[in-house]
Amino acid sequence: MNNNLSGDKIQEAQNFYASFLKFTQAVFSDISVLNINSIAKEIMALRSEIQNNRRFLLYARNFIEPVNDENYLASHAVRTTVIAMIIGKHLNIPPFRLLELGMAAFLHDIGMLNLPPQTYLNKLELKDPEKKLIFSHPIHSYNLLKSFNCPPSVSIAALEHHERENGCGYPRKLTGEKISLFGKIIAVACSYEALSAKRSYKKMKDQHSGMVELLKNEGNQYDITIVKALVSALSIYPIGTFVLLSNGKRGRVFNINPENQHYPVVQVEESIVRTSDHGIRITSPLTCEEIDYKDNFGAA
């Protein structure tokens, strides 16, 4: 396992991520002219980036500007797409199906843009009429994608990404065996992104806490096979997580340890530490507020 720090690789991944986000913002600025072929081309580029540069892509995404109200949906789409495709690759989904999964994740919330922005950007508890609007967005996504002749697997995944294994999701209250594979994957990816991303109305959880919360799977909401695939692919301490080590030093997870998800490779200033059960180990995760990563772990 190569753990060498590479400023060039990180910068390359940052540039790709920033470009993909800019493309997404442009797509979401006018959904009346969705160019499905153009979107497919970008998703194919992302598929290649995940194949060849996944570690650096996951590391670099943490340096992108914090999410604000103006780019919330675009940022959520990008992050969810990356996570969903990593899960899909871990599940050995064939490349052409991985492309469809990426498109579905990219477009799953497109129906939100048919709603008043104040509905999905509301920082307060939603009232019943607003909840009904939010609950309708998967249907809007489905109808919009069908109108642009998207593959059925893409449209259906967008319709089902808020369905839950226990039947408590929406819009159709489907139970596990009736939910499509892509719908299940995007449900997990979307929820993990929401748990671990910063929003204007809430503090960002560290990625480890988001992962643990998903693993609890309270109420059996998620397909446990998909959750386990997420954990196996990203680790209990995902790349980019700030951590406190048993030697008192602070660092940032730089690579996973496929042999043991609890003992990743950690960057401490300009060196790397391979944590282990009998050596240096992680004491606890840290939030961004607990560490000045720009001073200690600035983007290379």
C-alpha positions in Angstrom: 0.0 0.0 0.0 1.6 3.3 -1.2 1.1 6.0 1.4 3.4 8.6 0.0 2.0 12.2 0.3 1.7 13.7 -3.2 1.0 17.4 -3.4 0.5 17.1 -7.2 -2.0 14.3 -6.8 -4.0 16.2 -4.2 -4.0 19.4 -6.3 -5.1 17.4 -9.4 -8.0 15.9 -7.4 -8.9 19.4 -6.0 -9.0 20.8 -9.5 -11.2 17.9 -10.7 -13.5 18.2 -7.8 -13.8 22.0 -8.2 -14.5 21.6 -12.0 -17.1 18.9 -11.4 -18.8 21.2 -8.8 -18.8 24.1 -11.2 -20.4 21.9 -13.9 -23.0 20.8 -11.5 -23.9 24.3 -10.5 -24.3 25.2 -14.2 -26.6 22.2 -14.7 -28.7 23.0 -11.7 -29.1 26.7 -12.8 -31.5 25.8 -15.6 -33.2 22.4 -15.5 -35.3 23.1 -18.5 -32.4 22.2 -20.8 -30.9 19.1 -19.2 -28.2 17.7 -21.5 -28.1 14.1 -20.5 -25.2 13.3 -22.8 -23.1 16.0 -21.3 -24.0 14.8 -17.8 -23.1 11.2 -18.8 -19.7 12.4 -20.1 -19.0 14.1 -16.7 -20.0 11.0 -14.8 -17.7 8.9 -16.9 -14.8 11.2 -16.1 -15.7 10.9 -12.4 -15.8 7.1 -12.7 -12.3 7.2 -14.1 -11.2 9.6 -11.3 -12.6 7.2 -8.7 -10.8 4.3 -10.4 -7.4 6.0 -10.6 -7.4 8.7 -7.9 -10.0 7.8 -5.3 -7.9 8.4 -2.2 -6.8 11.9 -3.3 -10.3 12.8 -4.4 -11.8 11.9 -1.0 -8.9 13.9 0.7 -9.2 16.9 -1.6 -13.0 17.3 -1.3 -12.5 18.5 2.3 -10.8 21.6 1.1 -13.6 22.8 -1.1 -15.3 25.9 0.1 -18.0 25.3 2.8 -21.5 24.8 1.5 -23.8 27.8 1.4 -27.4 28.3 0.5 -26.6 29.2 -3.1 -24.8 26.0 -3.9 -26.4 23.6 -1.4 -28.1 21.3 -3.9 -25.2 21.2 -6.3 -22.7 20.4 -3.5 -25.0 17.7 -2.1 -25.4 16.2 -5.6 -21.6 16.1 -6.1 -20.8 14.6 -2.7 -23.6 12.0 -2.9 -22.5 11.0 -6.4 -18.9 10.4 -5.3 -20.0 8.3 -2.3 -22.7 6.4 -4.3 -20.2 5.4 -7.0 -17.6 4.4 -4.5 -20.2 2.1 -2.9 -21.2 0.8 -6.3 -17.6 0.0 -7.2 -17.1 -1.8 -3.9 -20.1 -3.9 -4.8 -18.5 -4.8 -8.1 -21.3 -3.1 -10.2 -20.3 -3.3 -13.9 -19.0 -0.1 -15.4 -22.0 0.7 -17.6 -24.3 0.2 -14.6 -22.0 2.3 -12.5 -22.5 5.1 -15.0 -26.3 4.8 -14.5 -25.8 4.8 -10.7 -23.7 7.9 -11.0 -26.3 9.7 -13.1 -29.1 8.7 -10.7 -27.1 10.0 -7.7 -26.2 13.2 -9.6 -29.8 13.9 -10.5 -31.7 12.4 -7.5 -32.7 15.8 -6.1 -33.3 17.6 -9.3 -37.0 17.8 -8.5 -36.2 20.1 -5.6 -35.6 22.8 -8.1 -39.4 22.7 -8.9 -40.0 23.8 -5.3 -39.7 27.3 -3.8 -36.1 27.6 -2.5 -37.2 28.7 0.9 -38.8 25.2 1.3 -35.6 23.2 1.1 -33.4 25.9 2.6 -35.6 26.5 5.6 -33.6 26.5 8.8 -36.6 26.1 11.0 -39.0 23.1 11.5 -41.2 22.7 8.5 -44.9 23.1 8.7 -47.2 20.5 7.2 -47.7 22.2 3.8 -44.0 22.6 3.5 -43.4 18.9 4.4 -45.9 17.9 1.7 -43.9 19.8 -0.8 -40.6 18.3 0.3 -42.2 14.8 0.2 -43.2 15.4 -3.4 -39.7 16.1 -4.7 -38.8 12.5 -5.6 -41.9 12.5 -7.8 -40.8 15.7 -9.5 -37.4 14.2 -10.1 -38.8 11.1 -11.6 -41.2 12.9 -13.9 -38.5 15.3 -15.0 -36.0 12.6 -15.7 -38.6 10.6 -17.7 -39.3 13.6 -19.8 -35.6 13.7 -20.8 -35.7 10.0 -21.7 -33.3 9.0 -18.9 -32.8 5.2 -18.5 -35.6 3.7 -16.3 -33.0 2.7 -13.7 -32.0 6.4 -13.3 -35.5 7.7 -13.0 -36.7 5.0 -10.6 -33.7 5.5 -8.3 -34.5 9.2 -8.1 -38.1 8.3 -7.2 -37.0 5.8 -4.5 -34.0 7.5 -2.8 -36.1 8.4 0.2 -37.7 5.0 0.6 -36.6 3.0 3.6 -36.3 -0.7 4.3 -38.9 -0.6 7.1 -41.5 1.1 4.9 -41.3 4.5 6.7 -39.9 6.4 3.7 -41.6 8.3 1.0 -43.2 8.9 -1.4 -44.7 5.3 -1.7 -43.7 3.8 1.6 -42.0 0.8 -0.1 -40.4 -1.9 2.0 -36.9 -3.3 1.4 -37.6 -6.0 -1.2 -39.5 -3.5 -3.4 -36.8 -0.8 -3.5 -34.3 -0.8 -6.4 -30.6 -1.4 -5.7 -29.8 2.1 -6.9 -32.5 3.6 -4.7 -30.9 1.7 -1.7 -27.4 2.9 -2.5 -28.4 6.5 -3.0 -30.4 6.4 0.3 -27.2 5.5 2.2 -24.9 7.8 0.2 -27.4 10.7 0.5 -27.9 10.2 4.3 -24.2 9.9 4.9 -23.5 13.1 3.0 -26.2 14.9 4.9 -24.8 13.7 8.3 -21.2 14.6 7.5 -21.5 17.8 5.5 -21.6 21.3 6.9 -24.8 23.3 6.4 -25.6 26.9 7.2 -28.2 25.8 9.8 -26.1 23.1 11.6 -22.6 22.2 12.6 -20.8 19.5 10.6 -20.4 16.2 12.3 -17.1 14.5 12.0 -17.2 11.8 9.3 -16.5 9.1 11.9 -19.7 10.0 13.9 -21.7 10.1 10.7 -20.5 6.6 9.8 -21.3 5.3 13.3 -24.8 6.8 13.2 -25.4 5.0 9.9 -24.1 1.7 11.3 -26.6 1.9 14.1 -29.3 1.8 11.5 -32.0 2.8 13.9 -35.3 1.4 12.9 -33.7 -0.7 10.2 -34.0 2.1 7.7 -31.1 1.1 5.4 -30.1 -2.1 3.6 -27.3 -3.4 5.9 -25.4 -4.8 3.0 -25.1 -1.3 1.5 -24.2 0.2 4.9 -21.4 -2.4 5.3 -20.2 -1.6 1.8 -20.0 2.1 2.7 -17.9 1.3 5.8 -15.7 -1.1 4.0 -15.1 1.3 1.1 -14.6 4.5 3.2 -13.5 3.0 6.6 -14.8 3.7 10.1 -12.5 6.7 10.0 -13.0 8.0 6.4 -10.2 9.8 4.6 -10.1 13.4 5.7 -11.3 12.8 9.2 -9.4 14.8 11.9 -8.2 12.6 14.8 -6.4 12.8 18.1 -3.8 10.1 18.5 -2.7 8.2 21.6 0.7 10.1 21.5 -1.2 13.4 22.0 -0.7 14.5 18.4 -3.4 15.6 16.0 -3.6 14.4 12.5 -5.8 13.7 9.5 -6.7 10.3 8.0 -4.9 10.0 4.7 -5.6 6.4 3.7 -7.6 3.5 4.9 -6.3 0.2 6.2 -8.1 -2.5 4.2 -7.0 -5.1 6.8 -8.5 -3.3 9.7 -10.9 -0.4 9.3 -10.2 0.9 12.8 -6.5 1.6 12.2 -6.1 3.9 9.2 -3.0 5.8 8.0 -2.8 9.2 9.5 -1.0 12.4 8.3 0.7 14.3 11.1 2.3 17.4 9.7 4.7 16.2 7.0 4.9 12.6 8.1 2.5 9.6 8.1 1.6 7.3 11.0 0.3 3.8 10.5 -2.0 3.3 13.5 -2.3 -0.1 15.1 -3.6 -2.0 18.1 -0.1 -2.3 19.6 1.3 1.0 18.6 -0.1 4.5 18.1 -3.9 4.4 17.8 -6.7 6.9 17.4 -8.1 8.2 20.7 -11.0 10.2 19.2 -12.2 12.0 16.1 -12.0 15.8 16.0 -14.4 18.3 14.4 -13.2 21.0 12.1 -13.8 23.5 15.0 -11.4 21.6 17.2 -8.4 21.9 14.9 -7.1 24.6 12.6 -6.5 22.4 9.5 -5.5 25.3 7.3 -2.5 25.9 9.5 -1.7 22.3 10.1 -3.0 20.4 7.1 -3.3 23.0 4.4 -4.0 21.7 0.9 -0.8 20.7 -0.7 
